Amino acid sequence: MIEQERQLFEDEYHQYYLEGESKPKSIGQPYLLHNENAQHGVLLIHGLMAAPEEVREWAEYLYALGYTVYAPRMAGHGTSANDLSQRNASEWVDSVDRGHEILKACCEHISIAGFSTGASVALFQVTQKPEAFETLISISAPLKFKKFSTHFAEPVNHWNQLSHFWDDSILGKVIKTRRWRKEFATNHADNPHINYLRCPVNSIVQIKRLMEEVCKLLSSISIPTLLVHGRDDPKVDVQSSQKIYKIIQSKQKQYKEVDFHLHGIIRGEIAKQVFEEVQGFYGQHFSMQSSVQQGRIRA
């Protein structure tokens, strides 16, 4: 299955490759870090306009702790922004579903974790498959955006779709609708060697729709959950994770804010704080789980 995912990436990379924008293949390639003796696996999901490389430091940290980790590539990522502009949230979910199947083939117990849009997909996965995952980690899930321009994503996207429809019509030729389209916005990326520098307007619409659906279902989440967010996140309001924490019904839930001024908190020096929270959360839950299992064996 993993070879199929790698081949899919190869095919789409060649199809959508754009000189000056597409990153090296190693950035977008999905990967499995397999600990043969691991009882637990982690499905680790990257963010919007990023790629599996975004969660590499996190994945290697977990691998060093003894976990098996699979980092799927969500559709439209690791290739070019042109590819992403044509994708929808259901395709991102499908990508992660396939990643879940890969991890199930080598791990009995699976946890799911994601950053930003990856956290949104992780939350959605848990609402759809509540028995499939042992724990959930949501880092900087975008329930509420800070940038004022995101409020106009839906009408701009609607206009883009209409103008495409009108392109070959008399009206389209008269008013030159193509000229007035705004299909991409500038992305001020925290990791420009990984992220696209053009953000498809349609992608913002897709993530907002996904989070609207997730918000309706949050109260159904009851598995152990850790939420982390940067206190001064300039892209996604910290109130996003605060609200999620209040709504989910998990009896074992933890919330942590880290003092940082960028959206990206899973790479670099700040990531150490985040990973320590993750390690503590996993250590607490899985050690407790092991104690319960040992008690059952003794009984």
Secondary structure, 3 states (H helix, E strand, C coil): CHHHHHHHHHHHHHHHCCCCCCCCHHHHCCEEECCCCCCEEEEEECCCCCCHHHHHHHHHHHHHCCCEEEECCCCCCCCCHHHHCCCCHHHHHHHHHHHHHHHHCCCCEEEEEEECHHHHHHHHHHHHCCCCCCCEEEECCCCCECCHHHHHHHHHHHHHHHHHHHCCCHHHHHHCHHHHCCCEEECCCCCCCCCCCEEEHHHHHHHHHHHHHHHHHHHHCCCCEEEEEECCCCCECCHHHHHHHHHCCCCCEEEEEECCCCCCCCCCCCHHHHHHHHHHHHHHHHHHHHHHHHHHHHC
